[in-house]
Amino acid sequence: MQMLLTETMPGLFNYWIVIVLMMIGFYTVIAHDNLVKKIIGLNIFQTSVFIFYISMGQITGSTAPILMHGAAGQQAVYAHPLPQVLILTAIVVGLSTTALALALVVRIHEAYGSIEEDDILAADYQRGTQESQKEQERMARARAAERHASRDADDGREQDEDAPDS
């Protein structure tokens, strides 16, 4: 048991941090109704994925993938640069996605006057029922106009102007 705690646990510390951050981010997204808090939760979750990939690409005893000259460069063990490059790209994409999400939250606040999910859903439902009532009124007017138009419709036959109307 002592060996497990002293040798294995420190080696898995990054993975424990990944799990904790994932759960915190996931809980934040599910538990909060505030859209900004949901975005923060997604960013925490995303950060845990970044740490996970960097931890997977770690090589024990390696140095940064920068070439060294001389005898030290011949014996050096370099970390694989691909996971690091991919994570840098993912950070840029994540930042752009966060900026877009915050811009959408601003637009939602302008449209609905709130950034709370329950308030937005209630306002959207109310707006939807008002629109469906307007749509029903429009359909009723269209049916009435259609009935009126069918009485006055041209049946396609030519009428003689000299002939008496029947």
Beta strands, then each sheet from edge to edge (+ up, - down):
end
